[in-house]
């Protein structure tokens, strides 16, 4: 891979170890995937923030980067952590957990990263159309490529952090136009009624597509929060990096394969993502993190209702969205729900917080929560989730 004279100096250590190791990570990645050069990026989004998922091993590496003067050279945001350090709810967790999570955040701050602690950085600042990014959160990657016309590969935490320090990324994969063409045509032959249906569709498609790019036709509802759930689910069960939308299947002759999705296909996803139980301990909304508009919708559903005392209702969002939608946050919490920032149910310790079963409108959560927290789950629409939280309906 070609390096400029300045890049070679960084690679040879003339700017210090932090930048040298970052450059070596990017060069190794570029050589592995056949990149011809490094290209500038507008921003980086770093995963590997939650102590529950990364553990102790990376802390020493982050400390070495910070101690040797590593600083971000482009806008760099961070994924959710395992706890909200300012929320009383999480003080019941072990002291060591709280301290280690706090150190991780401090180290990222020392390197000039914004501790935004959200998986939806596009709500904070929308990338420019056609801009190159280095983002590591799978749901944000597919959202950026598909709905924002930004260009990013599905980075790992270390490569996204290296890009944040260098301000560049290897020119391969979805940074190149020839790799952004759809190869599969998907016909949706049923009416999707809720964001949970979109998530169930996404899980089904992700398993079939793996890393291929589809063009999807037949979707009648195209609300942003539904498409967000579709993309997040596709990136969860597979490695789908982007998708295209089309009104009909005309002009799909160039694709290599055609797939039809009917009610049975969606039902299969629901069955796989749902365990049978009577009453959940937790109703969880906000994976990916809720937008201000979603907070408004939730507040409207809760109007005139009260959350049952024996069921927790968590709404996870970013601090930015919480501030923008302060009026709706107050309404949600007045009804007995809790609007939580900086974390989510997938990457915190649910059982230690008294949760054995949960209901969610997120297919991503329904997929991961049994794996990361060993809890039973059910996937339902937002309206059904709120109904259970307030009425104690049986599933």
C-alpha positions as CSV (number, residue, x, y, z in Angstrom):
1,X,0.0,0.0,0.0
2,X,1.3,3.4,-1.0
3,X,2.3,5.8,1.8
4,X,3.1,9.4,1.5
5,X,6.4,10.7,2.9
6,X,4.5,12.1,6.0
7,X,2.7,8.7,6.5
8,X,6.1,6.9,6.3
9,X,7.5,9.2,9.0
10,X,4.5,8.3,11.2
11,X,5.0,4.6,10.4
12,X,8.7,4.9,11.4
13,X,7.9,6.4,14.8
14,X,8.9,10.0,14.2
15,X,5.7,11.2,15.8
16,X,5.7,8.8,18.8
17,X,4.5,5.3,19.6
18,X,0.8,6.0,19.7
19,X,0.7,7.3,16.1
20,X,3.2,4.7,15.0
21,X,1.2,1.7,16.3
22,X,-2.0,3.3,14.8
23,X,-0.4,3.7,11.4
24,X,0.8,0.1,11.6
25,X,-2.7,-1.1,12.3
26,X,-4.1,0.7,9.3
27,X,-1.3,-0.4,7.0
28,X,-1.7,-4.0,8.1
29,X,-5.5,-3.8,7.5
30,X,-4.9,-2.1,4.1
31,X,-2.4,-4.8,3.0
32,X,-4.8,-7.5,4.1
33,X,-7.7,-6.2,2.0
34,X,-5.7,-4.8,-1.0
35,X,-6.0,-1.1,-0.3
36,X,-4.0,1.1,-2.6
37,X,-3.6,4.0,-0.2
38,X,-5.0,5.8,2.9
39,X,-7.8,8.3,2.4
40,X,-8.9,11.1,4.8
41,X,-12.1,10.6,6.9
42,X,-14.6,13.1,8.2
43,X,-15.1,11.2,11.5
44,X,-14.5,8.0,13.5
45,X,-16.9,6.2,15.8
46,X,-15.2,3.9,18.3
47,X,-16.6,0.7,19.8
48,X,-14.8,-1.2,22.6
49,X,-16.1,1.2,25.3
50,X,-18.3,-1.2,27.4
51,X,-16.3,-2.9,30.2
52,X,-18.7,-5.8,30.1
53,X,-17.7,-6.6,26.5
54,X,-14.0,-5.8,26.4
55,X,-12.9,-6.7,30.0
56,X,-9.6,-5.8,31.4
57,X,-7.2,-6.7,28.6
58,X,-7.5,-3.6,26.4
59,X,-7.2,-1.1,29.3
60,X,-3.4,-1.4,29.4
61,X,-3.3,-0.7,25.6
62,X,-5.6,2.3,25.9
63,X,-3.4,3.6,28.8
64,X,-0.3,3.2,26.7
65,X,-1.8,5.1,23.8
66,X,-2.9,8.0,26.1
67,X,0.4,8.0,28.1
68,X,2.4,8.3,24.8
69,X,0.5,11.3,23.7
70,X,-2.1,9.8,21.3
71,X,-4.8,12.3,20.4
72,X,-7.6,12.2,17.9
73,X,-7.0,14.3,14.8
74,X,-10.7,14.1,13.5
75,X,-14.1,14.2,15.2
76,X,-14.3,10.9,17.2
77,X,-17.3,9.7,19.1
78,X,-17.8,6.7,21.3
79,X,-20.2,3.8,21.6
80,X,-22.3,3.1,24.8
81,X,-20.6,2.0,28.0
82,X,-21.8,-0.7,30.4
83,X,-23.2,1.7,33.0
84,X,-24.3,5.3,33.5
85,X,-21.9,6.6,36.1
86,X,-24.4,9.3,37.2
87,X,-27.4,7.0,37.5
88,X,-28.2,5.6,41.0
89,X,-29.6,2.4,39.4
90,X,-26.1,1.2,38.6
91,X,-24.5,1.8,42.0
92,X,-25.6,-1.7,43.0
93,X,-22.9,-3.1,40.7
94,X,-19.5,-4.1,42.1
95,X,-17.1,-1.3,42.9
96,X,-14.5,-2.8,40.6
97,X,-16.8,-2.7,37.6
98,X,-17.7,0.9,38.2
99,X,-14.1,1.9,38.6
100,X,-12.8,0.0,35.5
101,X,-15.6,1.4,33.4
102,X,-14.7,4.9,34.6
103,X,-11.0,4.4,33.7
104,X,-11.9,3.4,30.2
105,X,-13.9,6.5,29.7
106,X,-11.2,8.7,31.2
107,X,-8.6,7.2,28.8
108,X,-10.7,7.9,25.8
109,X,-11.2,11.5,27.0
110,X,-7.5,11.9,27.4
111,X,-7.1,11.0,23.8
112,X,-9.5,13.7,22.7
113,X,-12.5,11.4,22.0
114,X,-16.0,12.7,22.7
115,X,-17.5,10.4,25.3
116,X,-20.9,10.6,23.6
117,X,-21.6,7.0,24.7
118,X,-24.3,6.3,22.0
119,X,-24.7,3.9,19.1
120,X,-26.5,6.6,17.1
121,X,-23.8,9.2,16.4
122,X,-25.7,10.3,13.3
123,X,-28.3,12.0,15.6
124,X,-25.6,14.1,17.1
125,X,-24.1,15.3,13.8
126,X,-25.2,14.0,10.4
127,X,-22.2,13.2,8.2
128,X,-22.0,14.9,4.9
129,X,-23.3,13.0,1.9
130,X,-20.5,11.2,0.2
131,X,-18.1,11.6,3.1
132,X,-15.7,8.8,4.2
133,X,-16.0,7.6,7.8
134,X,-14.3,5.0,10.0
135,X,-17.2,3.7,12.1
136,X,-17.1,0.6,14.3
137,X,-20.8,0.1,15.4
138,X,-22.5,-2.3,13.0
139,X,-25.9,-0.6,13.3
140,X,-24.4,2.8,12.7
141,X,-22.4,1.5,9.7
142,X,-25.4,0.2,7.8
143,X,-27.4,3.3,8.7
144,X,-24.7,5.6,7.4
145,X,-24.1,3.7,4.2
146,X,-27.8,3.1,3.4
147,X,-29.7,6.2,4.7
148,X,-27.0,8.9,4.8
149,X,-25.0,8.1,1.6
150,X,-21.8,8.1,3.7
151,X,-19.0,5.7,3.0
152,X,-17.6,3.4,5.7
153,X,-16.5,-0.2,6.3
154,X,-17.6,-2.1,9.3
155,X,-14.6,-1.3,11.4
156,X,-13.4,-3.0,14.6
157,X,-12.8,-1.0,17.7
158,X,-8.9,-0.9,17.3
159,X,-9.0,0.1,13.6
160,X,-11.6,2.9,14.2
161,X,-9.5,4.2,17.1
162,X,-6.4,4.1,14.9
163,X,-8.3,6.0,12.2
164,X,-9.3,8.6,14.8
165,X,-5.7,9.2,15.7
166,X,-4.3,9.3,12.2
167,X,-7.4,10.9,10.5
168,X,-7.4,8.4,7.7
169,X,-8.5,4.9,6.7
170,X,-7.4,2.3,4.1
171,X,-9.1,2.7,0.7
172,X,-10.9,-0.6,0.3
173,X,-14.3,-2.2,0.6
174,X,-17.2,0.2,0.8
175,X,-14.9,3.2,0.3
176,X,-14.7,2.1,-3.4
177,X,-17.7,2.5,-5.7
178,X,-17.4,-0.8,-7.4
179,X,-18.0,-2.6,-4.0
180,X,-21.2,-0.8,-3.3
181,X,-23.4,-2.4,-5.9
182,X,-26.4,-4.6,-4.9
183,X,-26.2,-8.3,-5.8
184,X,-29.5,-9.5,-4.3
185,X,-33.1,-8.4,-5.0
186,X,-35.4,-8.9,-2.0
187,X,-39.2,-8.8,-2.6
188,X,-41.2,-8.2,0.6
189,X,-44.6,-9.8,-0.1
190,X,-46.3,-8.9,3.2
191,X,-47.3,-5.7,5.0
192,X,-44.9,-4.9,7.8
193,X,-47.0,-3.2,10.6
194,X,-44.4,-2.2,13.2
195,X,-40.7,-1.5,13.8
196,X,-40.5,-5.0,15.4
197,X,-41.7,-6.5,12.0
198,X,-38.9,-4.6,10.3
199,X,-36.4,-6.0,12.8
200,X,-37.7,-9.5,12.3
201,X,-37.3,-9.1,8.6
202,X,-33.8,-7.8,9.1
203,X,-32.8,-10.8,11.2
204,X,-34.2,-13.2,8.5
205,X,-32.4,-11.4,5.7
206,X,-29.1,-11.0,7.6
207,X,-28.9,-14.8,8.0
208,X,-29.4,-15.3,4.3
209,X,-27.4,-12.4,2.9
210,X,-24.4,-12.6,5.2
211,X,-22.2,-9.8,3.7
212,X,-24.0,-9.3,0.4
213,X,-25.8,-6.0,-0.4
214,X,-29.5,-6.2,-1.2
215,X,-32.0,-3.9,-2.9
216,X,-35.3,-4.2,-1.1
217,X,-38.6,-3.6,-2.7
218,X,-42.2,-3.8,-1.4
219,X,-41.8,-1.8,1.9
220,X,-44.8,0.4,2.3
221,X,-43.7,2.2,5.5
222,X,-40.4,3.9,5.4
223,X,-40.3,5.8,8.7
224,X,-36.8,6.4,9.9
225,X,-37.1,4.4,13.1
226,X,-38.4,1.3,11.2
227,X,-35.5,1.4,8.7
228,X,-33.1,1.8,11.6
229,X,-34.4,-1.4,13.1
230,X,-34.2,-3.1,9.8
231,X,-30.6,-2.2,9.3
232,X,-29.5,-3.0,12.9
233,X,-31.1,-6.4,12.6
234,X,-29.5,-7.2,9.3
235,X,-26.1,-6.3,10.7
236,X,-26.8,-8.4,13.8
237,X,-27.6,-11.8,12.3
238,X,-25.3,-11.3,9.3
239,X,-22.6,-8.9,8.1
240,X,-24.7,-6.8,5.8
241,X,-23.0,-3.4,5.4
242,X,-25.7,-1.6,3.5
243,X,-29.0,-1.8,1.6
244,X,-30.9,0.0,-1.1
245,X,-34.7,0.7,-1.2
246,X,-36.8,0.5,-4.4
247,X,-40.6,1.0,-4.9
248,X,-40.8,-2.2,-7.1
249,X,-38.6,-4.9,-8.6
250,X,-38.3,-3.4,-12.1
251,X,-34.8,-3.0,-13.3
252,X,-33.4,-5.8,-11.1
253,X,-32.0,-7.9,-14.0
254,X,-28.4,-7.2,-13.0
255,X,-28.7,-8.9,-9.5
256,X,-27.3,-12.4,-9.0
257,X,-30.2,-13.7,-6.8
258,X,-33.8,-12.9,-6.0
259,X,-35.4,-13.6,-2.7
260,X,-39.1,-13.4,-1.7
261,X,-40.1,-12.8,1.9
262,X,-43.6,-13.8,3.1
263,X,-45.4,-13.9,6.5
264,X,-44.0,-17.4,7.2
265,X,-40.4,-16.0,6.9
266,X,-41.2,-13.2,9.4
267,X,-42.9,-15.7,11.8
268,X,-39.8,-17.8,11.8
269,X,-37.7,-14.9,13.0
270,X,-40.2,-14.0,15.7
271,X,-40.3,-17.6,17.0
272,X,-36.5,-17.7,17.1
273,X,-36.2,-14.4,19.0
274,X,-38.9,-15.1,21.5
275,X,-38.9,-17.3,24.6
276,X,-42.1,-18.2,26.3
277,X,-42.9,-16.6,29.7
278,X,-45.7,-14.9,31.5
279,X,-44.6,-11.6,32.9
280,X,-41.3,-9.8,32.1
281,X,-39.1,-8.1,34.7
282,X,-38.1,-5.5,32.1
283,X,-39.5,-3.7,29.1
284,X,-36.6,-2.4,27.1
285,X,-36.8,0.2,24.3
286,X,-33.8,1.9,22.7
287,X,-31.5,-0.5,20.7
288,X,-30.3,1.3,18.7
289,X,-30.6,4.4,21.0
290,X,-33.9,6.3,20.6
291,X,-34.1,9.5,18.6
292,X,-36.0,12.6,19.9
293,X,-38.9,11.6,17.6
294,X,-39.0,8.1,19.1
295,X,-39.1,9.6,22.6
296,X,-42.1,11.7,21.5
297,X,-43.8,8.6,20.2
298,X,-43.2,6.7,23.5
299,X,-44.5,9.6,25.5
300,X,-47.7,9.6,23.4
301,X,-48.2,5.9,24.0
302,X,-47.8,6.5,27.8
303,X,-50.2,9.4,28.0
304,X,-52.7,8.8,30.7
305,X,-51.1,5.5,31.7
306,X,-49.0,4.3,34.6
307,X,-46.2,1.7,34.5
308,X,-46.8,-1.2,36.8
309,X,-44.7,-1.3,40.0
310,X,-43.6,-4.9,39.3
311,X,-42.3,-4.2,35.8
312,X,-39.3,-2.0,34.9
313,X,-39.6,0.2,31.7
314,X,-36.2,1.4,30.4
315,X,-35.9,3.8,27.5
316,X,-32.3,4.1,26.4
317,X,-31.0,7.1,24.4
318,X,-28.1,9.6,24.1
319,X,-27.7,12.6,26.4
320,X,-28.1,14.7,23.3
321,X,-31.6,13.2,22.4
322,X,-32.6,13.4,26.1
323,X,-31.9,17.1,26.2
324,X,-33.6,17.8,22.9
325,X,-36.7,15.9,23.9
326,X,-36.8,17.0,27.6
327,X,-40.5,17.6,27.6
328,X,-41.2,14.0,26.4
329,X,-38.6,12.6,28.8
330,X,-40.5,14.2,31.7
331,X,-43.7,12.7,30.5
332,X,-42.2,9.2,30.2
333,X,-40.7,9.4,33.7
334,X,-43.9,10.8,35.2
335,X,-45.6,7.6,34.0
336,X,-43.0,5.5,35.8
337,X,-40.6,4.8,32.9
338,X,-36.9,5.5,33.2
339,X,-35.0,7.3,30.4
340,X,-31.4,6.0,30.7
341,X,-28.3,7.4,28.8
342,X,-24.8,6.1,28.1
343,X,-25.6,2.4,28.1
344,X,-28.2,-0.2,27.1
345,X,-29.6,-3.5,28.2
346,X,-27.3,-5.5,25.9
347,X,-24.1,-4.4,27.4
348,X,-24.9,-4.0,31.1
349,X,-25.3,-6.7,33.8
350,X,-29.0,-7.4,33.7
351,X,-29.2,-10.3,36.2
352,X,-27.3,-8.3,38.8
353,X,-29.9,-5.6,38.3
354,X,-32.7,-8.0,39.0
355,X,-33.7,-8.9,35.4
356,X,-34.3,-12.5,34.3
357,X,-36.8,-11.8,31.5
358,X,-37.3,-8.9,29.1
359,X,-39.6,-7.8,26.3
360,X,-38.3,-5.5,23.6
361,X,-39.2,-4.0,20.3
362,X,-35.6,-4.5,19.1
363,X,-34.7,-7.6,17.2
364,X,-31.0,-6.8,17.9
365,X,-31.7,-6.9,21.6
366,X,-33.8,-10.1,21.3
367,X,-30.9,-11.7,19.5
368,X,-28.1,-10.6,21.8
369,X,-29.6,-10.4,25.3
370,X,-29.9,-14.2,25.7
371,X,-26.2,-14.5,24.6
372,X,-24.7,-11.7,26.7
373,X,-27.0,-11.8,29.7
374,X,-28.6,-15.3,29.7
375,X,-32.0,-13.8,30.0
376,X,-35.2,-14.9,28.3
377,X,-36.6,-12.5,25.7
378,X,-39.7,-11.7,23.6
379,X,-39.9,-9.5,20.5
380,X,-43.0,-7.3,20.3
381,X,-44.0,-4.0,18.8
382,X,-43.5,-0.8,20.7
383,X,-47.3,-0.5,21.2
384,X,-47.5,-4.0,22.6
385,X,-44.4,-3.3,24.9
386,X,-46.1,-0.3,26.4
387,X,-49.3,-2.2,26.9
388,X,-47.5,-4.9,28.8
389,X,-45.6,-2.4,30.9
390,X,-48.9,-0.6,31.9
391,X,-51.4,-3.4,32.0
392,X,-49.4,-6.6,32.7
393,X,-50.7,-8.3,29.6
394,X,-49.5,-11.9,29.1
395,X,-47.4,-12.8,26.1
